[in-house]
């Protein structure tokens, strides 16, 4: 048994750190969400921020876009050129993706300074990508309504999770203790 522990120690440590950090962050996120009354259609502040930033990005590009608080569910209604296009819900804020990203980075240890910088930079990249993703989806939903499923459920998840995967590869190969020559 001891030989198995020694042989699989790196994998087991990775697994324990990943599960622990994922559980801690998920519980913290759930605690945050529980502060909002979804029975009264209250939307969490981060989802409000995301919806507002998507609206501002499209307005910046001279698009006729605005959001309204949904009256019958905890979400924002998104309007483009005066037409209701879609809802922005808690799941659209990408915090669950960021939690997954952070958990992986923590699980593949690196120097604390590099870890913190990479988590902050990676989370920012994911957030900006998510805002861009939602803005592009709203324009695409308006112009190509028949492609909603492919765009929302296939193409854009592939882009965001693909980006997270690339960030993980960069982390493991350049900054983690598993990299051949950790960055200074």
N, C-alpha and C positions, 0 to 999 in steps of 0.2 A: 504494500500500500504506500509506503514511504517513497518508493521509486516512482510510482505514478504521480504523487504530489510534486516531486522534484521535476519530473518530466513535463507535467502540465501546469506547473506553477504560473508561468506568464499568462497562459490562457485563463486560468482560474482567477487570478488577480484582476485581469481585465474584466471578466464576467462579474465579479463581486463589485468592483468599482462602478461599472456601468449600471448594474441593477440598482445599487445603492443611490447613486447620484440621480438616476432617472426617477426612482421612487420619491426621493426627497423633493426634487424639483416639481414633479407632478402633484404631490401632496400640497406643496406651497402654492402652485397654480390653482389647484382646486379650492384651497382656502381663500385665495384672492377672488375667485369666481363666486364663491358662496356669499360674499359680501353684497352681491347684487340680487335683487328680487326678480327672478325670471317670471314668476307668476303675475307680476305687474308689468311685464315686458321691459324691464330695466336692462339696458345694455352695458356691459363692462366698459371701463374707461379706455382700455387699450384698443378694443374694437371700434369705439368712437373715434379714437385717434386715427386708426387705419382708414376708416370710412372718410373722415375729413381730409386726410392726406391724399387719398385717391381723388376726391372731388377737387382739391386744390391743384393737383398735377394736371388734370384735364382742363380746368379753367385756365391754367398757365398756358396751355396749348390752344387757347381760344375755342374750347369745346363748350357747348351748352350742356353743362352737367350740374346736378345738385342731388343732395341726399335729404331724406326726410326720415324721422323716427317712425318706425312701423307701429301702428296702433294696436295690432292684435298679436304680436309676437316680439321677442327680444332681438330685434335686428334693425337695420337701416334699409330703406328702400332707395335704390339708386335709379335716377332718371337721367336719360341722355336724349338730347334734342326733344325734350318735353315728353318723352315716352318712358314708362316704367320698364326697366331692363332686367333688374335682378335685385336680390337681397344680399346684404353683407351681414353675415352672422358671426358669432364668436369663433367658429372654426376657420374663418377667413383671415384671422389676424396673424397666423403663422407662429404663434407662441409654442404650440405643440411641436412644430418642426424645430424651432430654436432649442427647446428642451432636449430633443433627441440629439441635435448637433452638440450641445454643451456636454451632455452625458458621455458621448463618444470621446470628445476631446479630454475630458477628465479621466476616462477609463484608460486612455493611452497617455499616460503621464508624460509631462515635460517640465522644464523649469517653471517655477510658479509665475515669474514675470511674463515669460512667453505664453504660458497657458492663459493668463488673464487677458493679455493683449489679443491673442488669437480668438478667444471667446467673444470679446467685445467687438473686434473687427468682423468676425464671421457673422455674429448676430446682426450687426448693422448691415452687412451685405445681404443677408437673408431678408431683413426687413425692407430694404430698398427694392430688392428683387420682387418681393411680395406686393409692394405698392404698385410697381410697374406692371406686374402680372395682372392685378385686379383692374387697373386702368385699361390695359390692352384688352382684357376680357370684356369689359363694358362696351368698348368701341366695337369689338368683334361680335358681341351678342346683338348689337344694334344692326350691324351691316350684314352679318351672316348667321341669322337665327337658326338655320338648319344645322349649323356646325357646333351648336352649344355643347353637346355631349362630348364630342371629340376634343374641343378646346378645353373645357373645364375639367373633364374627368381623365383625359389622356395626355394631351400635349403639355399643358401648363404644369401638372404635377411632375411630369417627366423633367421639365426644365428646373423646377425648384428642388426636387430631390436629386437631380443630376448635379446641380450646383453644390448642394450639401455634400454629396459624395466626393466631388472634386476637392472641396475644402478639407474633408477628412483625409484624402490622399496627401494633400499638401502638408497637413498637420503631422501625419505619421511619418512621412518621408523627410521632412525638413526640421521639425521642431520637437517631436516627442523623443523620449529616451530610447526609442527603438530605431530612430534615424541613425544612419551611419556616422554622420558628423552633425550633431545638433547645432542649430543656429545660435550665435552668441548674442 
